[in-house]
């Protein structure tokens, strides 16, 4: 698939952040005097665009600045041992850049934790644009951040591809008119989706890149 711009979701697509997200949410719940939630109950709903996440996770009408502060407090203290790239992602990104592709991130994560993650894992320099939920009026499943990336890099939507792991990502791509690939190693189970990509190696084949030379 020959595209000029490849846009990636972050959590569940590039980064295995399931442990730190679950733990950070439970840290916030503790501050709110709420009992901890099971990890699976958290991660299984992270990509569910049909619920109000503030209500589900924090029993609040909307996310408040203090929620972000508490979340970031835990995230900053523990990212060094609770975050890792999925196997083969670094090589895939390096190979795409070697082909001259533009790369971008579109994530519903907080801006501070996004940059903290990308810098800690050493992949921030590979991206030409990074867009978070705080950078647009409406996060995914709205198309705002994808359209903002296209505008910033001056690339037509026909030349862009979005890669993600959940229904929010797919809905955003459809609304933006951008081609989409669903991956099945993240936070959402896609066993019944025969079109989902099952491994980073398979994704590399679809994108037409050789990751072996970058290992």
Secondary structure as the mmCIF struct_conf table of DSSP 4:
data_model
#
loop_
_struct_conf.conf_type_id
_struct_conf.id
_struct_conf.beg_label_comp_id
_struct_conf.beg_label_asym_id
_struct_conf.beg_label_seq_id
_struct_conf.end_label_comp_id
_struct_conf.end_label_asym_id
_struct_conf.end_label_seq_id
BEND BEND1 UNK A 4 UNK A 4
STRN STRN1 UNK A 5 UNK A 8
BEND BEND2 UNK A 10 UNK A 10
STRN STRN2 UNK A 11 UNK A 11
TURN_TY1_P TURN_TY1_P1 UNK A 12 UNK A 14
STRN STRN3 UNK A 15 UNK A 16
HELX_RH_AL_P HELX_RH_AL_P1 UNK A 18 UNK A 31
TURN_TY1_P TURN_TY1_P2 UNK A 32 UNK A 33
HELX_LH_PP_P HELX_LH_PP_P1 UNK A 35 UNK A 38
HELX_RH_AL_P HELX_RH_AL_P2 UNK A 39 UNK A 43
TURN_TY1_P TURN_TY1_P3 UNK A 44 UNK A 47
TURN_TY1_P TURN_TY1_P4 UNK A 49 UNK A 50
BEND BEND3 UNK A 51 UNK A 51
HELX_RH_AL_P HELX_RH_AL_P3 UNK A 53 UNK A 58
BEND BEND4 UNK A 59 UNK A 59
BEND BEND5 UNK A 61 UNK A 62
HELX_RH_AL_P HELX_RH_AL_P4 UNK A 65 UNK A 82
STRN STRN4 UNK A 84 UNK A 85
HELX_LH_PP_P HELX_LH_PP_P2 UNK A 86 UNK A 86
TURN_TY1_P TURN_TY1_P5 UNK A 87 UNK A 88
HELX_RH_AL_P HELX_RH_AL_P5 UNK A 89 UNK A 98
TURN_TY1_P TURN_TY1_P6 UNK A 99 UNK A 100
STRN STRN5 UNK A 102 UNK A 106
BEND BEND6 UNK A 108 UNK A 109
HELX_RH_AL_P HELX_RH_AL_P6 UNK A 111 UNK A 120
TURN_TY1_P TURN_TY1_P7 UNK A 121 UNK A 122
HELX_RH_3T_P HELX_RH_3T_P1 UNK A 124 UNK A 126
BEND BEND7 UNK A 128 UNK A 128
STRN STRN6 UNK A 129 UNK A 131
HELX_RH_3T_P HELX_RH_3T_P2 UNK A 133 UNK A 135
BEND BEND8 UNK A 136 UNK A 138
TURN_TY1_P TURN_TY1_P8 UNK A 140 UNK A 141
BEND BEND9 UNK A 142 UNK A 143
HELX_RH_AL_P HELX_RH_AL_P7 UNK A 144 UNK A 153
TURN_TY1_P TURN_TY1_P9 UNK A 154 UNK A 154
HELX_RH_3T_P HELX_RH_3T_P3 UNK A 157 UNK A 159
STRN STRN7 UNK A 160 UNK A 164
BEND BEND10 UNK A 165 UNK A 166
HELX_RH_AL_P HELX_RH_AL_P8 UNK A 167 UNK A 176
TURN_TY1_P TURN_TY1_P10 UNK A 177 UNK A 177
STRN STRN8 UNK A 179 UNK A 182
STRN STRN9 UNK A 183 UNK A 183
BEND BEND11 UNK A 184 UNK A 188
TURN_TY1_P TURN_TY1_P11 UNK A 191 UNK A 192
TURN_TY1_P TURN_TY1_P12 UNK A 194 UNK A 195
BEND BEND12 UNK A 196 UNK A 196
STRN STRN10 UNK A 197 UNK A 197
HELX_RH_AL_P HELX_RH_AL_P9 UNK A 200 UNK A 207
TURN_TY1_P TURN_TY1_P13 UNK A 208 UNK A 208
HELX_RH_3T_P HELX_RH_3T_P4 UNK A 212 UNK A 214
#
